[in-house]
Amino acid sequence: MNPAISQLGTSLKLANASSPQEGTYPAKIGSAGGIFCDWFGADGSSVSVALVHLAPQRLAGEQSAVAASSTPSTILGTSPNVSVYVADSGGTASGDIEAFTDSGYWISVVSPSFTTPDRATDLLRAVLQALPSG
């Protein structure tokens, strides 16, 4: 298991054939052709990751929509290549972090354990490091 996942809960196990909750950003990513993964723990913990690569104009539109109902975050510092938002609405509301990269990716990481945006930093960095650079 990825260390960024295991630090959120040692009992987390990858769910088979899961799908995002309707009306969430991960569901929107899925409907745009993206991928989605869920991990659940015996203790009730959970974490979801969704991502999609979009054409520049569509990515800009999605980012604009997320930004309109979210709070910008600096959990990755002042990276010029990634814009991060804490979803205030339109996502699962609590523990919903949305990121957009200059290389065309929209990433959503969601977990009730993200009681502060900083709790999502390691997982978001792990996802970003796994992406192709272009």
N, CA, C and O atoms as CSV, one atom per row, in Angstrom:
chain,resi,resn,atom,element,x,y,z
A,1,MET,N,N,0.844,-1.171,0.000
A,1,MET,CA,C,0.000,0.000,0.000
A,1,MET,C,C,0.893,1.239,0.000
A,1,MET,O,O,1.943,1.259,0.641
A,2,ASN,N,N,0.471,2.251,-0.712
A,2,ASN,CA,C,1.193,3.507,-0.775
A,2,ASN,C,C,1.280,4.122,0.621
A,2,ASN,O,O,0.271,4.167,1.326
A,3,PRO,N,N,2.457,4.598,1.042
A,3,PRO,CA,C,2.600,5.201,2.367
A,3,PRO,C,C,1.639,6.373,2.599
A,3,PRO,O,O,1.194,6.589,3.726
A,4,ALA,N,N,1.322,7.117,1.563
A,4,ALA,CA,C,0.402,8.255,1.720
A,4,ALA,C,C,-1.002,7.780,2.069
A,4,ALA,O,O,-1.735,8.480,2.768
A,5,ILE,N,N,-1.385,6.596,1.588
A,5,ILE,CA,C,-2.682,6.010,1.936
A,5,ILE,C,C,-2.619,5.406,3.332
A,5,ILE,O,O,-3.511,5.638,4.147
A,6,SER,N,N,-1.572,4.631,3.617
A,6,SER,CA,C,-1.493,3.932,4.898
A,6,SER,C,C,-1.412,4.895,6.077
A,6,SER,O,O,-1.862,4.552,7.171
A,7,GLN,N,N,-0.854,6.084,5.890
A,7,GLN,CA,C,-0.803,7.018,7.008
A,7,GLN,C,C,-2.187,7.565,7.349
A,7,GLN,O,O,-2.388,8.115,8.432
A,8,LEU,N,N,-3.137,7.417,6.433
A,8,LEU,CA,C,-4.513,7.846,6.705
A,8,LEU,C,C,-5.289,6.782,7.471
A,8,LEU,O,O,-6.326,7.075,8.065
A,9,GLY,N,N,-4.796,5.562,7.460
A,9,GLY,CA,C,-5.446,4.474,8.189
A,9,GLY,C,C,-4.812,3.158,7.814
A,9,GLY,O,O,-4.810,2.779,6.642
A,10,THR,N,N,-4.272,2.455,8.795
A,10,THR,CA,C,-3.564,1.214,8.498
A,10,THR,C,C,-4.496,0.094,8.059
A,10,THR,O,O,-4.038,-0.891,7.480
A,11,SER,N,N,-5.796,0.224,8.322
A,11,SER,CA,C,-6.729,-0.830,7.925
A,11,SER,C,C,-7.366,-0.572,6.561
A,11,SER,O,O,-8.232,-1.335,6.133
A,12,LEU,N,N,-6.951,0.489,5.875
A,12,LEU,CA,C,-7.563,0.821,4.582
A,12,LEU,C,C,-7.257,-0.245,3.536
A,12,LEU,O,O,-6.113,-0.670,3.378
A,13,LYS,N,N,-8.284,-0.664,2.836
A,13,LYS,CA,C,-8.166,-1.651,1.756
A,13,LYS,C,C,-8.835,-1.089,0.506
A,13,LYS,O,O,-9.894,-0.466,0.584
A,14,LEU,N,N,-8.211,-1.313,-0.637
A,14,LEU,CA,C,-8.761,-0.861,-1.906
A,14,LEU,C,C,-10.087,-1.559,-2.167
A,14,LEU,O,O,-10.177,-2.784,-2.078
A,15,ALA,N,N,-11.111,-0.784,-2.488
A,15,ALA,CA,C,-12.433,-1.342,-2.784
A,15,ALA,C,C,-12.481,-1.789,-4.239
A,15,ALA,O,O,-11.954,-1.110,-5.120
A,16,ASN,N,N,-13.099,-2.903,-4.482
A,16,ASN,CA,C,-13.280,-3.402,-5.843
A,16,ASN,C,C,-14.565,-2.840,-6.420
A,16,ASN,O,O,-15.598,-2.820,-5.750
A,17,ALA,N,N,-14.504,-2.386,-7.659
A,17,ALA,CA,C,-15.683,-1.936,-8.409
A,17,ALA,C,C,-16.479,-0.858,-7.684
A,17,ALA,O,O,-17.710,-0.875,-7.709
A,18,SER,N,N,-15.794,0.071,-7.044
A,18,SER,CA,C,-16.511,1.161,-6.386
A,18,SER,C,C,-16.780,2.272,-7.396
A,18,SER,O,O,-16.139,2.349,-8.444
A,19,SER,N,N,-17.719,3.109,-7.065
A,19,SER,CA,C,-18.011,4.263,-7.914
A,19,SER,C,C,-18.270,5.462,-7.007
A,19,SER,O,O,-18.728,5.302,-5.876
A,20,PRO,N,N,-17.975,6.666,-7.504
A,20,PRO,CA,C,-18.124,7.853,-6.661
A,20,PRO,C,C,-19.593,8.172,-6.378
A,20,PRO,O,O,-20.499,7.823,-7.136
A,21,GLN,N,N,-19.774,8.844,-5.260
A,21,GLN,CA,C,-21.111,9.285,-4.866
A,21,GLN,C,C,-21.628,10.306,-5.882
A,21,GLN,O,O,-20.924,11.252,-6.235
A,22,GLU,N,N,-22.834,10.109,-6.337
A,22,GLU,CA,C,-23.456,10.999,-7.323
A,22,GLU,C,C,-23.443,12.446,-6.820
A,22,GLU,O,O,-23.686,12.704,-5.641
A,23,GLY,N,N,-23.161,13.368,-7.713
A,23,GLY,CA,C,-23.177,14.789,-7.385
A,23,GLY,C,C,-21.886,15.327,-6.805
A,23,GLY,O,O,-21.824,16.494,-6.421
A,24,THR,N,N,-20.845,14.495,-6.734
A,24,THR,CA,C,-19.563,14.940,-6.190
A,24,THR,C,C,-18.595,15.263,-7.324
A,24,THR,O,O,-18.830,14.908,-8.479
A,25,TYR,N,N,-17.514,15.934,-6.979
A,25,TYR,CA,C,-16.478,16.181,-7.979
A,25,TYR,C,C,-15.885,14.876,-8.517
A,25,TYR,O,O,-15.656,14.775,-9.722
A,26,PRO,N,N,-15.628,13.872,-7.667
A,26,PRO,CA,C,-15.150,12.605,-8.231
A,26,PRO,C,C,-16.124,12.007,-9.255
A,26,PRO,O,O,-15.688,11.413,-10.241
A,27,ALA,N,N,-17.419,12.155,-9.033
A,27,ALA,CA,C,-18.403,11.658,-10.010
A,27,ALA,C,C,-18.294,12.438,-11.316
A,27,ALA,O,O,-18.408,11.860,-12.397
A,28,LYS,N,N,-18.076,13.735,-11.219
A,28,LYS,CA,C,-17.921,14.556,-12.422
A,28,LYS,C,C,-16.651,14.155,-13.174
A,28,LYS,O,O,-16.649,14.092,-14.403
A,29,ILE,N,N,-15.584,13.886,-12.443
A,29,ILE,CA,C,-14.340,13.420,-13.053
A,29,ILE,C,C,-14.574,12.080,-13.760
A,29,ILE,O,O,-14.100,11.873,-14.878
A,30,GLY,N,N,-15.299,11.184,-13.111
A,30,GLY,CA,C,-15.614,9.891,-13.714
A,30,GLY,C,C,-16.421,10.031,-14.992
A,30,GLY,O,O,-16.175,9.321,-15.968
A,31,SER,N,N,-17.389,10.947,-14.990
A,31,SER,CA,C,-18.212,11.124,-16.190
A,31,SER,C,C,-17.430,11.779,-17.326
A,31,SER,O,O,-17.856,11.735,-18.480
A,32,ALA,N,N,-16.280,12.391,-16.998
A,32,ALA,CA,C,-15.416,12.991,-18.024
A,32,ALA,C,C,-14.381,11.990,-18.530
A,32,ALA,O,O,-13.472,12.355,-19.276
A,33,GLY,N,N,-14.520,10.722,-18.121
A,33,GLY,CA,C,-13.590,9.692,-18.579
A,33,GLY,C,C,-12.430,9.427,-17.651
A,33,GLY,O,O,-11.487,8.726,-18.020
A,34,GLY,N,N,-12.482,9.977,-16.451
A,34,GLY,CA,C,-11.390,9.802,-15.505
A,34,GLY,C,C,-11.452,8.489,-14.758
A,34,GLY,O,O,-12.309,7.644,-15.014
A,35,ILE,N,N,-10.529,8.337,-13.832
A,35,ILE,CA,C,-10.471,7.128,-13.015
A,35,ILE,C,C,-10.803,7.479,-11.573
A,35,ILE,O,O,-10.664,8.625,-11.148
A,36,PHE,N,N,-11.246,6.466,-10.829
A,36,PHE,CA,C,-11.678,6.653,-9.453
A,36,PHE,C,C,-11.288,5.438,-8.640
A,36,PHE,O,O,-11.466,4.306,-9.088
A,37,CYS,N,N,-10.755,5.663,-7.440
A,37,CYS,CA,C,-10.411,4.584,-6.515
A,37,CYS,C,C,-10.878,4.970,-5.120
A,37,CYS,O,O,-10.811,6.134,-4.723
A,38,ASP,N,N,-11.350,3.972,-4.386
A,38,ASP,CA,C,-11.787,4.141,-2.998
A,38,ASP,C,C,-11.034,3.162,-2.117
A,38,ASP,O,O,-10.783,2.026,-2.519
A,39,TRP,N,N,-10.676,3.594,-0.928
A,39,TRP,CA,C,-10.134,2.715,0.095
A,39,TRP,C,C,-11.028,2.853,1.318
A,39,TRP,O,O,-11.402,3.964,1.694
A,40,PHE,N,N,-11.371,1.729,1.938
A,40,PHE,CA,C,-12.203,1.735,3.139
A,40,PHE,C,C,-11.497,0.963,4.236
A,40,PHE,O,O,-10.808,-0.023,3.973
A,41,GLY,N,N,-11.675,1.421,5.480
A,41,GLY,CA,C,-11.089,0.748,6.625
A,41,GLY,C,C,-12.144,0.122,7.506
A,41,GLY,O,O,-13.299,0.547,7.517
A,42,ALA,N,N,-11.735,-0.898,8.249
A,42,ALA,CA,C,-12.641,-1.566,9.173
A,42,ALA,C,C,-13.138,-0.606,10.248
A,42,ALA,O,O,-14.202,-0.809,10.834
A,43,ASP,N,N,-12.360,0.435,10.499
A,43,ASP,CA,C,-12.732,1.418,11.517
A,43,ASP,C,C,-13.658,2.508,10.980
A,43,ASP,O,O,-13.965,3.466,11.689
A,44,GLY,N,N,-14.102,2.366,9.730
A,44,GLY,CA,C,-14.990,3.357,9.125
A,44,GLY,C,C,-14.263,4.446,8.359
A,44,GLY,O,O,-14.903,5.317,7.769
A,45,SER,N,N,-12.934,4.412,8.358
A,45,SER,CA,C,-12.174,5.424,7.618
A,45,SER,C,C,-12.295,5.176,6.115
A,45,SER,O,O,-12.560,4.057,5.675
A,46,SER,N,N,-12.099,6.227,5.348
A,46,SER,CA,C,-12.162,6.094,3.889
A,46,SER,C,C,-11.354,7.198,3.239
A,46,SER,O,O,-11.110,8.253,3.826
A,47,VAL,N,N,-10.944,6.924,2.006
A,47,VAL,CA,C,-10.276,7.923,1.179
A,47,VAL,C,C,-10.599,7.600,-0.274
A,47,VAL,O,O,-10.643,6.435,-0.668
A,48,SER,N,N,-10.822,8.635,-1.055
A,48,SER,CA,C,-11.109,8.487,-2.477
A,48,SER,C,C,-10.147,9.348,-3.275
A,48,SER,O,O,-9.770,10.441,-2.851
A,49,VAL,N,N,-9.757,8.840,-4.433
A,49,VAL,CA,C,-8.914,9.592,-5.358
A,49,VAL,C,C,-9.534,9.470,-6.745
A,49,VAL,O,O,-9.870,8.373,-7.191
A,50,ALA,N,N,-9.681,10.595,-7.415
A,50,ALA,CA,C,-10.181,10.606,-8.791
A,50,ALA,C,C,-9.299,11.554,-9.591
A,50,ALA,O,O,-8.833,12.568,-9.072
A,51,LEU,N,N,-9.076,11.219,-10.853
A,51,LEU,CA,C,-8.327,12.137,-11.708
A,51,LEU,C,C,-8.687,11.929,-13.159
A,51,LEU,O,O,-9.107,10.851,-13.581
A,52,VAL,N,N,-8.507,13.004,-13.910
A,52,VAL,CA,C,-8.782,12.981,-15.345
A,52,VAL,C,C,-7.850,13.972,-16.029
A,52,VAL,O,O,-7.473,14.990,-15.450
A,53,HIS,N,N,-7.485,13.660,-17.266
A,53,HIS,CA,C,-6.709,14.579,-18.102
A,53,HIS,C,C,-7.676,15.205,-19.088
A,53,HIS,O,O,-8.382,14.494,-19.803
A,54,LEU,N,N,-7.715,16.525,-19.135
A,54,LEU,CA,C,-8.666,17.239,-19.988
A,54,LEU,C,C,-7.960,18.197,-20.931
A,54,LEU,O,O,-6.841,18.637,-20.669
A,55,ALA,N,N,-8.626,18.512,-22.023
A,55,ALA,CA,C,-8.134,19.530,-22.953
A,55,ALA,C,C,-8.078,20.873,-22.207
A,55,ALA,O,O,-8.875,21.104,-21.297
A,56,PRO,N,N,-7.153,21.751,-22.581
A,56,PRO,CA,C,-6.959,22.999,-21.845
A,56,PRO,C,C,-8.234,23.830,-21.624
A,56,PRO,O,O,-8.463,24.323,-20.520
A,57,GLN,N,N,-9.051,23.984,-22.651
A,57,GLN,CA,C,-10.250,24.804,-22.500
A,57,GLN,C,C,-11.234,24.174,-21.509
A,57,GLN,O,O,-11.824,24.876,-20.687
A,58,ARG,N,N,-11.409,22.861,-21.587
A,58,ARG,CA,C,-12.329,22.189,-20.659
A,58,ARG,C,C,-11.774,22.222,-19.240
A,58,ARG,O,O,-12.523,22.443,-18.288
A,59,LEU,N,N,-10.471,22.005,-19.090
A,59,LEU,CA,C,-9.859,22.062,-17.766
A,59,LEU,C,C,-10.062,23.444,-17.144
A,59,LEU,O,O,-10.386,23.557,-15.962
A,60,ALA,N,N,-9.870,24.485,-17.939
A,60,ALA,CA,C,-10.046,25.848,-17.441
A,60,ALA,C,C,-11.486,26.077,-16.982
A,60,ALA,O,O,-11.715,26.732,-15.965
A,61,GLY,N,N,-12.446,25.547,-17.718
A,61,GLY,CA,C,-13.847,25.687,-17.340
A,61,GLY,C,C,-14.158,24.966,-16.039
A,61,GLY,O,O,-14.858,25.500,-15.180
A,62,GLU,N,N,-13.636,23.750,-15.893
A,62,GLU,CA,C,-13.860,22.980,-14.665
A,62,GLU,C,C,-13.187,23.662,-13.479
A,62,GLU,O,O,-13.759,23.740,-12.392
A,63,GLN,N,N,-11.969,24.155,-13.695
A,63,GLN,CA,C,-11.259,24.838,-12.614
A,63,GLN,C,C,-12.011,26.092,-12.200
A,63,GLN,O,O,-12.131,26.379,-11.009
A,64,SER,N,N,-12.508,26.827,-13.150
A,64,SER,CA,C,-13.262,28.043,-12.852
A,64,SER,C,C,-14.511,27.725,-12.032
A,64,SER,O,O,-14.843,28.447,-11.093
A,65,ALA,N,N,-15.201,26.643,-12.392
A,65,ALA,CA,C,-16.402,26.244,-11.665
A,65,ALA,C,C,-16.072,25.833,-10.227
A,65,ALA,O,O,-16.786,26.202,-9.294
A,66,VAL,N,N,-14.986,25.066,-10.048
A,66,VAL,CA,C,-14.572,24.661,-8.706
A,66,VAL,C,C,-14.149,25.891,-7.905
A,66,VAL,O,O,-14.536,26.038,-6.746
A,67,ALA,N,N,-13.366,26.764,-8.508
A,67,ALA,CA,C,-12.870,27.950,-7.810
A,67,ALA,C,C,-14.004,28.858,-7.334
A,67,ALA,O,O,-13.892,29.508,-6.294
A,68,ALA,N,N,-15.091,28.899,-8.096
A,68,ALA,CA,C,-16.212,29.766,-7.749
A,68,ALA,C,C,-16.904,29.351,-6.453
A,68,ALA,O,O,-17.549,30.173,-5.802
A,69,SER,N,N,-16.771,28.079,-6.079
A,69,SER,CA,C,-17.439,27.608,-4.869
A,69,SER,C,C,-16.465,26.970,-3.882
A,69,SER,O,O,-16.850,26.105,-3.095
A,70,SER,N,N,-15.200,27.400,-3.925
A,70,SER,CA,C,-14.166,26.803,-3.084
A,70,SER,C,C,-13.224,27.867,-2.560
A,70,SER,O,O,-13.300,29.035,-2.940
A,71,THR,N,N,-12.335,27.437,-1.681
A,71,THR,CA,C,-11.336,28.319,-1.108
A,71,THR,C,C,-9.957,27.904,-1.624
A,71,THR,O,O,-9.582,26.740,-1.486
A,72,PRO,N,N,-9.193,28.828,-2.216
A,72,PRO,CA,C,-7.840,28.478,-2.649
A,72,PRO,C,C,-6.995,28.011,-1.454
A,72,PRO,O,O,-7.180,28.481,-0.331
A,73,SER,N,N,-6.078,27.091,-1.711
A,73,SER,CA,C,-5.234,26.552,-0.650
A,73,SER,C,C,-3.770,26.603,-1.069
A,73,SER,O,O,-3.442,26.510,-2.252
A,74,THR,N,N,-2.905,26.750,-0.082
A,74,THR,CA,C,-1.461,26.761,-0.330
A,74,THR,C,C,-0.799,25.527,0.272
A,74,THR,O,O,0.362,25.593,0.676
A,75,ILE,N,N,-1.517,24.390,0.343
A,75,ILE,CA,C,-0.938,23.198,0.969
A,75,ILE,C,C,0.280,22.671,0.226
A,75,ILE,O,O,1.082,21.933,0.799
A,76,LEU,N,N,0.427,23.039,-1.036
A,76,LEU,CA,C,1.614,22.632,-1.796
A,76,LEU,C,C,2.602,23.792,-1.924
A,76,LEU,O,O,3.477,23.775,-2.790
A,77,GLY,N,N,2.461,24.775,-1.080
A,77,GLY,CA,C,3.300,25.957,-1.179
A,77,GLY,C,C,2.749,26.871,-2.266
A,77,GLY,O,O,1.539,26.929,-2.484
A,78,THR,N,N,3.615,27.561,-2.922
A,78,THR,CA,C,3.181,28.484,-3.978
A,78,THR,C,C,3.577,27.945,-5.340
A,78,THR,O,O,4.132,28.668,-6.169
A,79,SER,N,N,3.292,26.683,-5.564
A,79,SER,CA,C,3.627,26.034,-6.826
A,79,SER,C,C,2.946,26.744,-7.990
A,79,SER,O,O,1.728,26.920,-7.980
A,80,PRO,N,N,3.718,27.152,-8.991
A,80,PRO,CA,C,3.101,27.804,-10.144
A,80,PRO,C,C,2.426,26.802,-11.086
A,80,PRO,O,O,1.702,27.204,-11.996
A,81,ASN,N,N,2.658,25.494,-10.874
A,81,ASN,CA,C,2.154,24.474,-11.789
A,81,ASN,C,C,0.887,23.772,-11.310
A,81,ASN,O,O,0.273,23.026,-12.072
A,82,VAL,N,N,0.488,23.999,-10.059
A,82,VAL,CA,C,-0.681,23.329,-9.497
A,82,VAL,C,C,-1.504,24.337,-8.703
A,82,VAL,O,O,-0.973,25.068,-7.867
A,83,SER,N,N,-2.798,24.366,-8.972
A,83,SER,CA,C,-3.728,25.193,-8.196
A,83,SER,C,C,-4.578,24.249,-7.360
A,83,SER,O,O,-5.149,23.290,-7.879
A,84,VAL,N,N,-4.660,24.526,-6.060
A,84,VAL,CA,C,-5.367,23.651,-5.130
A,84,VAL,C,C,-6.502,24.429,-4.473
A,84,VAL,O,O,-6.371,25.610,-4.148
A,85,TYR,N,N,-7.634,23.719,-4.285
A,85,TYR,CA,C,-8.816,24.322,-3.673
A,85,TYR,C,C,-9.388,23.384,-2.623
A,85,TYR,O,O,-9.342,22.163,-2.777
A,86,VAL,N,N,-9.927,23.964,-1.553
A,86,VAL,CA,C,-10.710,23.221,-0.585
A,86,VAL,C,C,-12.162,23.455,-0.979
A,86,VAL,O,O,-12.652,24.584,-0.948
A,87,ALA,N,N,-12.843,22.378,-1.348
A,87,ALA,CA,C,-14.215,22.502,-1.841
A,87,ALA,C,C,-15.147,22.897,-0.703
A,87,ALA,O,O,-15.214,22.219,0.322
A,88,ASP,N,N,-15.857,23.989,-0.893
A,88,ASP,CA,C,-16.824,24.449,0.092
A,88,ASP,C,C,-18.224,23.940,-0.250
A,88,ASP,O,O,-19.090,23.837,0.619
A,89,SER,N,N,-18.427,23.630,-1.508
A,89,SER,CA,C,-19.706,23.068,-1.951
A,89,SER,C,C,-19.459,22.392,-3.283
A,89,SER,O,O,-18.418,22.605,-3.905
A,90,GLY,N,N,-20.403,21.580,-3.728
A,90,GLY,CA,C,-20.238,20.904,-5.002
A,90,GLY,C,C,-19.428,19.641,-4.912
A,90,GLY,O,O,-19.426,18.842,-5.848
A,91,GLY,N,N,-18.740,19.440,-3.812
A,91,GLY,CA,C,-18.013,18.202,-3.587
A,91,GLY,C,C,-18.680,17.477,-2.439
A,91,GLY,O,O,-19.894,17.578,-2.261
A,92,THR,N,N,-17.916,16.763,-1.675
A,92,THR,CA,C,-18.498,16.098,-0.516
A,92,THR,C,C,-18.407,16.990,0.701
A,92,THR,O,O,-18.623,16.538,1.825
A,93,ALA,N,N,-18.091,18.244,0.488
A,93,ALA,CA,C,-18.081,19.318,1.483
A,93,ALA,C,C,-16.981,19.186,2.517
A,93,ALA,O,O,-16.207,20.128,2.683
A,94,SER,N,N,-16.871,18.088,3.212
A,94,SER,CA,C,-15.865,17.954,4.249
A,94,SER,C,C,-14.715,17.087,3.749
A,94,SER,O,O,-14.925,15.958,3.305
A,95,GLY,N,N,-13.511,17.619,3.822
A,95,GLY,CA,C,-12.352,16.838,3.426
A,95,GLY,C,C,-12.197,16.653,1.934
A,95,GLY,O,O,-11.672,15.630,1.491
A,96,ASP,N,N,-12.637,17.612,1.153
A,96,ASP,CA,C,-12.618,17.521,-0.315
A,96,ASP,C,C,-11.598,18.508,-0.860
A,96,ASP,O,O,-11.789,19.721,-0.773
A,97,ILE,N,N,-10.508,17.981,-1.425
A,97,ILE,CA,C,-9.432,18.802,-1.971
A,97,ILE,C,C,-9.389,18.588,-3.487
A,97,ILE,O,O,-9.312,17.454,-3.960
A,98,GLU,N,N,-9.440,19.678,-4.234
A,98,GLU,CA,C,-9.421,19.641,-5.701
A,98,GLU,C,C,-8.150,20.324,-6.182
A,98,GLU,O,O,-7.799,21.398,-5.693
A,99,ALA,N,N,-7.455,19.708,-7.142
A,99,ALA,CA,C,-6.212,20.267,-7.678
A,99,ALA,C,C,-6.239,20.240,-9.203
A,99,ALA,O,O,-6.775,19.315,-9.813
A,100,PHE,N,N,-5.658,21.259,-9.800
A,100,PHE,CA,C,-5.575,21.382,-11.257
A,100,PHE,C,C,-4.132,21.670,-11.621
A,100,PHE,O,O,-3.506,22.570,-11.061
A,101,THR,N,N,-3.600,20.889,-12.578
A,101,THR,CA,C,-2.201,21.062,-12.976
A,101,THR,C,C,-2.102,21.770,-14.319
A,101,THR,O,O,-3.026,21.728,-15.131
A,102,ASP,N,N,-0.977,22.414,-14.534
A,102,ASP,CA,C,-0.729,23.063,-15.822
A,102,ASP,C,C,-0.608,22.049,-16.950
A,102,ASP,O,O,-0.762,22.397,-18.121
A,103,SER,N,N,-0.332,20.790,-16.597
A,103,SER,CA,C,-0.211,19.759,-17.633
A,103,SER,C,C,-1.555,19.111,-17.973
A,103,SER,O,O,-1.592,18.131,-18.717
A,104,GLY,N,N,-2.663,19.644,-17.438
A,104,GLY,CA,C,-3.997,19.223,-17.859
A,104,GLY,C,C,-4.742,18.263,-16.962
A,104,GLY,O,O,-5.767,17.722,-17.376
A,105,TYR,N,N,-4.270,18.030,-15.749
A,105,TYR,CA,C,-4.941,17.085,-14.859
A,105,TYR,C,C,-5.818,17.784,-13.828
A,105,TYR,O,O,-5.466,18.828,-13.278
A,106,TRP,N,N,-6.975,17.168,-13.588
A,106,TRP,CA,C,-7.845,17.543,-12.476
A,106,TRP,C,C,-7.800,16.364,-11.510
A,106,TRP,O,O,-8.109,15.234,-11.887
A,107,ILE,N,N,-7.418,16.630,-10.278
A,107,ILE,CA,C,-7.273,15.599,-9.256
A,107,ILE,C,C,-8.194,15.939,-8.088
A,107,ILE,O,O,-8.261,17.087,-7.650
A,108,SER,N,N,-8.895,14.938,-7.597
A,108,SER,CA,C,-9.748,15.095,-6.429
A,108,SER,C,C,-9.334,14.067,-5.390
A,108,SER,O,O,-9.286,12.872,-5.682
A,109,VAL,N,N,-9.033,14.525,-4.175
A,109,VAL,CA,C,-8.765,13.617,-3.057
A,109,VAL,C,C,-9.751,13.972,-1.953
A,109,VAL,O,O,-9.878,15.132,-1.562
A,110,VAL,N,N,-10.444,12.955,-1.459
A,110,VAL,CA,C,-11.526,13.184,-0.500
A,110,VAL,C,C,-11.423,12.184,0.639
A,110,VAL,O,O,-11.294,10.982,0.405
A,111,SER,N,N,-11.479,12.675,1.873
A,111,SER,CA,C,-11.485,11.801,3.035
A,111,SER,C,C,-11.992,12.569,4.247
A,111,SER,O,O,-11.633,13.731,4.438
A,112,PRO,N,N,-12.827,11.932,5.070
A,112,PRO,CA,C,-13.224,12.576,6.320
A,112,PRO,C,C,-12.030,12.849,7.226
A,112,PRO,O,O,-12.109,13.704,8.108
A,113,SER,N,N,-10.920,12.132,7.018
A,113,SER,CA,C,-9.727,12.364,7.838
A,113,SER,C,C,-9.003,13.660,7.448
A,113,SER,O,O,-8.088,14.091,8.149
A,114,PHE,N,N,-9.403,14.270,6.352
A,114,PHE,CA,C,-8.822,15.559,5.976
A,114,PHE,C,C,-9.533,16.667,6.763
A,114,PHE,O,O,-10.208,17.521,6.188
A,115,THR,N,N,-9.367,16.632,8.067
A,115,THR,CA,C,-10.012,17.621,8.932
A,115,THR,C,C,-9.417,19.009,8.726
A,115,THR,O,O,-10.047,20.017,9.048
A,116,THR,N,N,-8.215,19.054,8.195
A,116,THR,CA,C,-7.608,20.300,7.735
A,116,THR,C,C,-7.009,19.981,6.362
A,116,THR,O,O,-6.650,18.833,6.103
A,117,PRO,N,N,-6.897,20.972,5.486
A,117,PRO,CA,C,-6.335,20.710,4.159
A,117,PRO,C,C,-4.942,20.090,4.207
A,117,PRO,O,O,-4.604,19.276,3.348
A,118,ASP,N,N,-4.131,20.459,5.191
A,118,ASP,CA,C,-2.769,19.925,5.294
A,118,ASP,C,C,-2.737,18.406,5.419
A,118,ASP,O,O,-1.747,17.779,5.044
A,119,ARG,N,N,-3.800,17.809,5.939
A,119,ARG,CA,C,-3.848,16.349,6.083
A,119,ARG,C,C,-3.845,15.656,4.726
A,119,ARG,O,O,-3.520,14.471,4.644
A,120,ALA,N,N,-4.202,16.374,3.658
A,120,ALA,CA,C,-4.250,15.789,2.306
A,120,ALA,C,C,-2.938,15.967,1.542
A,120,ALA,O,O,-2.786,15.421,0.449
A,121,THR,N,N,-2.006,16.709,2.091
A,121,THR,CA,C,-0.785,17.067,1.364
A,121,THR,C,C,0.006,15.870,0.865
A,121,THR,O,O,0.353,15.820,-0.315
A,122,ASP,N,N,0.301,14.901,1.729
A,122,ASP,CA,C,1.127,13.761,1.310
A,122,ASP,C,C,0.456,12.953,0.209
A,122,ASP,O,O,1.115,12.537,-0.743
A,123,LEU,N,N,-0.852,12.728,0.332
A,123,LEU,CA,C,-1.560,11.969,-0.697
A,123,LEU,C,C,-1.572,12.736,-2.013
A,123,LEU,O,O,-1.331,12.152,-3.069
A,124,LEU,N,N,-1.844,14.012,-1.963
A,124,LEU,CA,C,-1.859,14.818,-3.189
A,124,LEU,C,C,-0.483,14.838,-3.844
A,124,LEU,O,O,-0.382,14.724,-5.066
A,125,ARG,N,N,0.566,14.978,-3.060
A,125,ARG,CA,C,1.933,14.930,-3.616
A,125,ARG,C,C,2.222,13.574,-4.261
A,125,ARG,O,O,2.848,13.515,-5.320
A,126,ALA,N,N,1.774,12.489,-3.633
A,126,ALA,CA,C,2.005,11.146,-4.194
A,126,ALA,C,C,1.297,11.000,-5.534
A,126,ALA,O,O,1.857,10.423,-6.466
A,127,VAL,N,N,0.083,11.510,-5.645
A,127,VAL,CA,C,-0.644,11.444,-6.916
A,127,VAL,C,C,0.087,12.268,-7.969
A,127,VAL,O,O,0.278,11.808,-9.095
A,128,LEU,N,N,0.490,13.468,-7.617
A,128,LEU,CA,C,1.191,14.333,-8.577
A,128,LEU,C,C,2.500,13.695,-9.059
A,128,LEU,O,O,2.837,13.798,-10.239
A,129,GLN,N,N,3.229,13.046,-8.168
A,129,GLN,CA,C,4.484,12.414,-8.555
A,129,GLN,C,C,4.272,11.229,-9.483
A,129,GLN,O,O,5.163,10.879,-10.257
A,130,ALA,N,N,3.099,10.609,-9.412
A,130,ALA,CA,C,2.803,9.455,-10.264
A,130,ALA,C,C,2.341,9.836,-11.664
A,130,ALA,O,O,2.296,8.982,-12.550
A,131,LEU,N,N,1.997,11.100,-11.876
A,131,LEU,CA,C,1.510,11.554,-13.171
A,131,LEU,C,C,2.638,11.718,-14.175
A,131,LEU,O,O,3.765,12.039,-13.798
A,132,PRO,N,N,2.339,11.498,-15.469
A,132,PRO,CA,C,3.335,11.822,-16.489
A,132,PRO,C,C,3.574,13.334,-16.482
A,132,PRO,O,O,2.686,14.097,-16.101
A,133,SER,N,N,4.714,13.753,-16.883
A,133,SER,CA,C,5.041,15.181,-16.822
A,133,SER,C,C,4.370,16.003,-17.905
A,133,SER,O,O,4.351,17.229,-17.801
A,134,GLY,N,N,3.833,15.399,-18.915
A,134,GLY,CA,C,3.257,16.191,-19.982
A,134,GLY,C,C,1.886,15.792,-20.278
A,134,GLY,O,O,1.252,16.368,-21.163
